[in-house]
Amino acid sequence: MLSPAILTTARNKLLKLEKRWVLPGLLLLEAILYCLDEFTGPYSFYAPFYIFPVAISAALLSQRLTIFFVVLSSLARAQVFSQVFQGGNLLMLTFDIAQSMLLYGSIAILVIAVNTMYLRLLRYAEYLRANIRQMRQQRRYKASIRRALPDDADDIVRLAVNGARNGDLSEDISNAVLQRTLAVAFRQGIVEGLTTRHIWAGGQQKVPVEFWVSIINDRMAGFFMLYGVDDQQGSERELHAMVVADEYRGLGIGAAMTDFFCMHFKNRRLFAACKSNSKMMKMLTRRGFSQFCTTENDYIIIERHN
């Protein structure tokens, strides 16, 4: 099936060519039908064939030219009853022209409606195909998400540094010494499942930590990090950081990781630490999160409400 873009391009080309061959061709067809009517007289009936120039003009030409062919075909069709016209019955002539215009006008409207409906169906089909492609892509992205391994720590730090440059994470991480420290801490957190963090009320506690990564074509496309909210080892989880690699931005990786976070932990109490008006905050707000509190470093803590 041709896409709407191809059909629109073809239609535009035809409109540009209408003065070259479409319009002259239809005028020639009208002239041939008229001559046949005149030549055969009342012994043959060519009125149905005037439908073709009207229908073609309605499908390919402008509304103004379609009206022109409706009128032209109506006048030409009236020649079938030339004997009546010669009798000078103006009323019958007017009636025949009016009913001819009604007939051909209805044909033109029908063709335009069918053409419009067909284009709408094509656009809808294209929309469905795009949605199907997007769903398949999202399934692929969700399938790419797994728990991080110790060997992933260096790539996680690399993405975290890039996220700091893009404003997604704190700029403090740009320090080279801190990066080496983070790589060790991340690797240890991946292995042990515990890390030390600043809690919302102030101070530090040792809490559960989880690292999740998205691996596409053997490359890390993104990661997100989850913290426990305190040292009570509860089931609550806070989405503390999420970063997508530059080459994978805009493809839906972040949305896939956000959906994974919400669905994989759907039976838990979930939080997220976000910067005000950040992309992550907007994505989570659309998924039922709202503000819970603010931290001492001006991060907004949002909570999911089922």
Kinemage of the C-alpha trace (Angstrom):
@kinemage 1
@onewidth
@group {chain A} dominant
@subgroup {mainchain}
@vectorlist {calphas} color= white
{ca met a 1} P 0.000 0.000 0.000
{ca leu a 2} L 1.280 3.425 -0.941
{ca ser a 3} L 2.032 5.739 1.932
{ca pro a 4} L 0.234 9.096 2.317
{ca ala a 5} L 3.494 10.900 1.638
{ca ile a 6} L 3.881 9.165 -1.738
{ca leu a 7} L 0.259 9.828 -2.652
{ca thr a 8} L 0.528 13.465 -1.625
{ca thr a 9} L 3.688 13.864 -3.717
{ca ala a 10} L 2.012 12.208 -6.703
{ca arg a 11} L -1.052 14.398 -6.338
{ca asn a 12} L 1.076 17.539 -6.162
{ca lys a 13} L 2.917 16.506 -9.310
{ca leu a 14} L -0.376 15.900 -11.095
{ca leu a 15} L -1.624 19.302 -9.999
{ca lys a 16} L 1.494 20.880 -11.450
{ca leu a 17} L 0.993 18.997 -14.687
{ca glu a 18} L -2.747 19.725 -15.001
{ca lys a 19} L -2.210 22.504 -17.537
{ca arg a 20} L 0.099 20.290 -19.580
{ca trp a 21} L -1.961 17.174 -20.083
{ca val a 22} L -4.584 16.439 -17.416
{ca leu a 23} L -6.715 19.478 -18.115
{ca pro a 24} L -6.326 19.352 -21.932
{ca gly a 25} L -6.981 15.606 -21.867
{ca leu a 26} L -10.254 16.062 -20.011
{ca leu a 27} L -11.289 18.875 -22.333
{ca leu a 28} L -10.542 16.612 -25.299
{ca leu a 29} L -12.641 13.851 -23.741
{ca glu a 30} L -15.516 16.303 -23.255
{ca ala a 31} L -15.211 17.394 -26.879
{ca ile a 32} L -15.234 13.799 -28.158
{ca leu a 33} L -18.335 12.937 -26.123
{ca tyr a 34} L -20.061 16.107 -27.325
{ca cys a 35} L -19.242 15.349 -30.975
{ca leu a 36} L -20.521 11.801 -30.615
{ca asp a 37} L -23.744 13.135 -29.136
{ca glu a 38} L -24.118 15.605 -31.990
{ca phe a 39} L -23.237 13.022 -34.659
{ca thr a 40} L -25.549 10.250 -33.434
{ca gly a 41} L -28.385 12.542 -32.386
{ca pro a 42} L -31.207 11.031 -30.347
{ca tyr a 43} L -30.341 7.501 -31.459
{ca ser a 44} L -27.512 7.086 -28.949
{ca phe a 45} L -27.131 8.173 -25.345
{ca tyr a 46} L -23.668 9.274 -24.121
{ca ala a 47} L -24.729 11.041 -20.938
{ca pro a 48} L -23.277 8.364 -18.564
{ca phe a 49} L -19.819 8.823 -20.101
{ca tyr a 50} L -19.650 12.448 -18.921
{ca ile a 51} L -19.170 10.947 -15.471
{ca phe a 52} L -15.526 10.164 -16.336
{ca pro a 53} L -14.206 13.714 -16.859
{ca val a 54} L -16.151 14.852 -13.791
{ca ala a 55} L -14.801 12.018 -11.627
{ca ile a 56} L -11.229 12.445 -12.872
{ca ser a 57} L -11.304 16.188 -12.277
{ca ala a 58} L -12.694 15.625 -8.761
{ca ala a 59} L -9.903 13.144 -8.001
{ca leu a 60} L -6.965 15.025 -9.524
{ca leu a 61} L -7.775 18.656 -10.088
{ca ser a 62} L -8.766 21.603 -7.966
{ca gln a 63} L -12.269 22.305 -6.685
{ca arg a 64} L -12.635 25.208 -9.086
{ca leu a 65} L -11.861 23.029 -12.113
{ca thr a 66} L -14.136 20.284 -10.799
{ca ile a 67} L -17.034 22.747 -10.727
{ca phe a 68} L -16.099 23.787 -14.261
{ca phe a 69} L -16.351 20.194 -15.519
{ca val a 70} L -19.636 19.647 -13.661
{ca val a 71} L -21.129 22.642 -15.488
{ca leu a 72} L -19.533 21.748 -18.835
{ca ser a 73} L -20.746 18.131 -18.659
{ca ser a 74} L -24.234 19.272 -17.693
{ca leu a 75} L -24.459 21.609 -20.695
{ca ala a 76} L -23.063 18.950 -23.024
{ca arg a 77} L -25.492 16.344 -21.740
{ca ala a 78} L -28.399 18.703 -22.494
{ca gln a 79} L -27.597 18.284 -26.183
{ca val a 80} L -29.105 14.800 -26.002
{ca phe a 81} L -32.461 16.554 -25.802
{ca ser a 82} L -31.670 19.063 -28.539
{ca gln a 83} L -35.032 18.396 -30.124
{ca val a 84} L -36.722 19.771 -27.015
{ca phe a 85} L -34.443 22.782 -27.023
{ca gln a 86} L -35.305 23.531 -30.613
{ca gly a 87} L -38.927 23.632 -29.536
{ca gly a 88} L -38.049 26.602 -27.395
{ca asn a 89} L -39.142 25.019 -24.140
{ca leu a 90} L -36.861 27.023 -21.863
{ca leu a 91} L -38.338 25.456 -18.745
{ca met a 92} L -37.466 21.922 -19.857
{ca leu a 93} L -33.999 23.083 -20.874
{ca thr a 94} L -33.420 24.679 -17.477
{ca phe a 95} L -34.765 21.604 -15.691
{ca asp a 96} L -32.529 19.243 -17.685
{ca ile a 97} L -29.424 21.344 -17.033
{ca ala a 98} L -30.283 21.569 -13.323
{ca gln a 99} L -30.777 17.829 -12.919
{ca ser a 100} L -27.596 17.193 -14.893
{ca met a 101} L -25.654 19.474 -12.578
{ca leu a 102} L -27.195 17.705 -9.597
{ca leu a 103} L -26.168 14.316 -11.017
{ca tyr a 104} L -22.598 15.243 -11.924
{ca gly a 105} L -22.204 17.366 -8.810
{ca ser a 106} L -23.180 14.363 -6.701
{ca ile a 107} L -20.621 12.236 -8.556
{ca ala a 108} L -17.930 14.851 -7.885
{ca ile a 109} L -18.811 15.058 -4.186
{ca leu a 110} L -18.801 11.263 -3.915
{ca val a 111} L -15.374 10.989 -5.556
{ca ile a 112} L -13.944 13.728 -3.332
{ca ala a 113} L -15.406 12.022 -0.232
{ca val a 114} L -14.012 8.616 -1.242
{ca asn a 115} L -10.631 10.157 -2.040
{ca thr a 116} L -10.572 11.951 1.324
{ca met a 117} L -11.605 8.806 3.181
{ca tyr a 118} L -8.959 6.771 1.357
{ca leu a 119} L -6.231 9.239 2.289
{ca arg a 120} L -7.437 9.232 5.898
{ca leu a 121} L -7.338 5.433 5.935
{ca leu a 122} L -3.813 5.522 4.553
{ca arg a 123} L -2.762 8.006 7.224
{ca tyr a 124} L -4.389 5.849 9.882
{ca ala a 125} L -2.657 2.756 8.506
{ca glu a 126} L 0.646 4.633 8.568
{ca tyr a 127} L -0.108 5.696 12.138
{ca leu a 128} L -0.785 2.077 13.103
{ca arg a 129} L 2.413 0.911 11.412
{ca ala a 130} L 4.373 3.608 13.226
{ca asn a 131} L 2.801 2.548 16.531
{ca ile a 132} L 3.580 -1.093 15.842
{ca arg a 133} L 7.183 -0.206 15.001
{ca gln a 134} L 7.374 1.872 18.170
{ca met a 135} L 5.918 -0.963 20.267
{ca arg a 136} L 8.386 -3.442 18.784
{ca gln a 137} L 11.202 -0.997 19.421
{ca gln a 138} L 10.054 -0.455 23.003
{ca arg a 139} L 9.911 -4.226 23.557
{ca arg a 140} L 13.433 -4.470 22.186
{ca tyr a 141} L 14.606 -1.702 24.484
{ca lys a 142} L 12.917 -3.254 27.515
{ca ala a 143} L 14.505 -6.593 26.647
{ca ser a 144} L 17.890 -4.852 26.602
{ca ile a 145} L 17.621 -3.882 30.293
{ca arg a 146} L 19.405 -6.074 32.839
{ca arg a 147} L 21.099 -5.879 36.221
{ca ala a 148} L 24.554 -4.365 35.995
{ca leu a 149} L 27.651 -6.542 36.296
{ca pro a 150} L 30.898 -5.465 37.988
{ca asp a 151} L 32.529 -5.013 34.572
{ca asp a 152} L 29.849 -2.424 33.719
{ca ala a 153} L 31.082 0.013 36.394
{ca asp a 154} L 33.514 1.906 34.152
{ca asp a 155} L 30.891 2.405 31.435
{ca ile a 156} L 28.373 3.550 34.048
{ca val a 157} L 30.843 6.172 35.294
{ca arg a 158} L 31.518 7.243 31.700
{ca leu a 159} L 27.793 7.755 31.083
{ca ala a 160} L 27.428 9.487 34.446
{ca val a 161} L 30.164 11.974 33.497
{ca asn a 162} L 28.412 12.606 30.194
{ca gly a 163} L 25.149 13.072 32.073
{ca ala a 164} L 26.821 15.697 34.263
{ca arg a 165} L 27.924 17.591 31.147
{ca asn a 166} L 24.347 17.516 29.830
{ca gly a 167} L 22.945 18.747 33.136
{ca asp a 168} L 21.276 15.444 34.070
{ca leu a 169} L 23.548 14.832 37.090
{ca ser a 170} L 25.585 16.897 39.476
{ca glu a 171} L 28.610 18.586 37.909
{ca asp a 172} L 30.800 17.396 40.808
{ca ile a 173} L 31.211 14.102 39.013
{ca ser a 174} L 33.386 15.760 36.356
{ca asn a 175} L 36.344 15.549 38.770
{ca ala a 176} L 38.751 12.818 37.579
{ca val a 177} L 39.660 11.676 41.105
{ca leu a 178} L 35.972 11.402 41.984
{ca gln a 179} L 35.373 9.359 38.839
{ca arg a 180} L 37.934 6.772 39.903
{ca thr a 181} L 36.410 6.696 43.359
{ca leu a 182} L 32.938 6.272 41.876
{ca ala a 183} L 34.071 3.410 39.649
{ca val a 184} L 35.308 1.545 42.723
{ca ala a 185} L 32.167 2.419 44.702
{ca phe a 186} L 29.849 1.419 41.856
{ca arg a 187} L 31.640 -1.882 41.360
{ca gln a 188} L 31.411 -2.586 45.077
{ca gly a 189} L 27.745 -1.583 45.135
{ca ile a 190} L 26.995 -3.915 42.211
{ca val a 191} L 28.658 -6.816 44.001
{ca glu a 192} L 27.376 -6.176 47.533
{ca gly a 193} L 24.036 -4.503 46.760
{ca leu a 194} L 24.753 -1.884 49.448
{ca thr a 195} L 26.164 1.624 49.422
{ca thr a 196} L 26.408 4.685 51.639
{ca arg a 197} L 24.210 7.632 50.725
{ca his a 198} L 22.986 10.970 51.999
{ca ile a 199} L 19.415 10.472 53.169
{ca trp a 200} L 16.690 13.094 52.735
{ca ala a 201} L 16.582 14.108 56.409
{ca gly a 202} L 20.357 14.645 56.468
{ca gly a 203} L 23.294 12.464 57.392
{ca gln a 204} L 24.474 9.252 55.802
{ca gln a 205} L 23.233 5.683 56.015
{ca lys a 206} L 24.056 2.411 54.366
{ca val a 207} L 21.172 1.477 52.057
{ca pro a 208} L 20.406 -1.069 49.336
{ca val a 209} L 21.557 -0.067 45.850
{ca glu a 210} L 20.752 -1.497 42.420
{ca phe a 211} L 22.303 -0.664 39.076
{ca trp a 212} L 20.420 -1.436 35.861
{ca val a 213} L 21.816 -1.011 32.369
{ca ser a 214} L 20.461 -1.053 28.813
{ca ile a 215} L 22.772 -2.894 26.420
{ca ile a 216} L 22.111 -2.437 22.694
{ca asn a 217} L 24.451 -3.849 20.043
{ca asp a 218} L 26.954 -4.725 22.783
{ca arg a 219} L 27.117 -1.065 23.890
{ca met a 220} L 25.725 0.564 27.003
{ca ala a 221} L 22.873 2.762 25.822
{ca gly a 222} L 21.877 3.921 29.295
{ca phe a 223} L 21.720 3.109 32.977
{ca phe a 224} L 19.684 3.921 36.041
{ca met a 225} L 20.524 3.609 39.715
{ca leu a 226} L 18.132 2.784 42.550
{ca tyr a 227} L 18.637 3.488 46.245
{ca gly a 228} L 16.845 2.315 49.317
{ca val a 229} L 15.482 5.260 51.261
{ca asp a 230} L 17.058 4.364 54.633
{ca asp a 231} L 19.037 1.717 56.479
{ca gln a 232} L 15.967 -0.328 57.398
{ca gln a 233} L 16.407 -2.521 54.297
{ca gly a 234} L 12.799 -1.843 53.310
{ca ser a 235} L 11.266 -2.508 49.898
{ca glu a 236} L 11.011 1.199 49.004
{ca arg a 237} L 13.168 2.283 46.085
{ca glu a 238} L 14.278 5.686 44.897
{ca leu a 239} L 15.238 6.292 41.265
{ca his a 240} L 18.335 8.303 42.021
{ca ala a 241} L 19.910 8.698 38.579
{ca met a 242} L 19.155 7.897 34.958
{ca val a 243} L 21.370 8.678 31.962
{ca val a 244} L 21.088 7.835 28.260
{ca ala a 245} L 24.127 7.862 25.976
{ca asp a 246} L 24.204 10.755 23.498
{ca glu a 247} L 23.945 8.488 20.448
{ca tyr a 248} L 20.764 6.885 21.835
{ca arg a 249} L 18.966 10.037 22.939
{ca gly a 250} L 15.573 10.645 21.394
{ca leu a 251} L 14.979 6.974 20.583
{ca gly a 252} L 12.874 6.109 23.634
{ca ile a 253} L 15.593 4.479 25.762
{ca gly a 254} L 14.815 6.753 28.711
{ca ala a 255} L 11.090 6.034 28.415
{ca ala a 256} L 11.784 2.286 28.247
{ca met a 257} L 13.947 2.407 31.392
{ca thr a 258} L 11.339 4.533 33.173
{ca asp a 259} L 8.570 2.071 32.250
{ca phe a 260} L 10.778 -0.806 33.371
{ca phe a 261} L 11.367 0.902 36.716
{ca cys a 262} L 7.635 1.475 37.224
{ca met a 263} L 6.538 -2.006 36.139
{ca his a 264} L 9.365 -4.098 37.591
{ca phe a 265} L 8.790 -2.551 41.016
{ca lys a 266} L 5.033 -2.026 40.650
{ca asn a 267} L 4.246 -3.545 44.069
{ca arg a 268} L 6.717 -1.344 45.924
{ca arg a 269} L 6.620 2.206 47.154
{ca leu a 270} L 8.599 4.173 44.591
{ca phe a 271} L 10.304 7.549 44.753
{ca ala a 272} L 12.565 9.545 42.478
{ca ala a 273} L 14.980 12.393 43.049
{ca cys a 274} L 14.697 14.898 40.210
{ca lys a 275} L 15.756 18.360 39.273
{ca ser a 276} L 12.837 20.737 38.803
{ca asn a 277} L 11.377 20.521 35.267
{ca ser a 278} L 13.910 17.868 34.229
{ca lys a 279} L 13.032 15.287 31.570
{ca met a 280} L 12.990 12.542 34.187
{ca met a 281} L 10.557 14.501 36.349
{ca lys a 282} L 8.243 15.091 33.379
{ca met a 283} L 8.322 11.412 32.387
{ca leu a 284} L 7.561 10.260 35.920
{ca thr a 285} L 4.833 12.866 36.430
{ca arg a 286} L 3.056 11.404 33.397
{ca arg a 287} L 3.304 8.010 35.101
{ca gly a 288} L 1.551 9.005 38.307
{ca phe a 289} L 4.347 10.565 40.386
{ca ser a 290} L 3.846 13.780 42.339
{ca gln a 291} L 5.961 15.859 44.729
{ca phe a 292} L 6.712 14.288 48.111
{ca cys a 293} L 9.334 16.624 49.564
{ca thr a 294} L 12.494 18.565 48.738
{ca thr a 295} L 16.022 17.767 49.846
{ca glu a 296} L 18.672 20.029 51.340
{ca asn a 297} L 20.435 20.245 47.948
{ca asp a 298} L 17.213 21.424 46.246
{ca tyr a 299} L 16.367 18.123 44.571
{ca ile a 300} L 12.638 17.368 44.413
{ca ile a 301} L 11.542 13.967 45.717
{ca ile a 302} L 8.469 12.674 43.927
{ca glu a 303} L 6.410 9.630 44.897
{ca arg a 304} L 4.256 7.314 42.834
{ca his a 305} L 0.576 7.202 43.695
{ca asn a 306} L -1.208 4.106 42.422
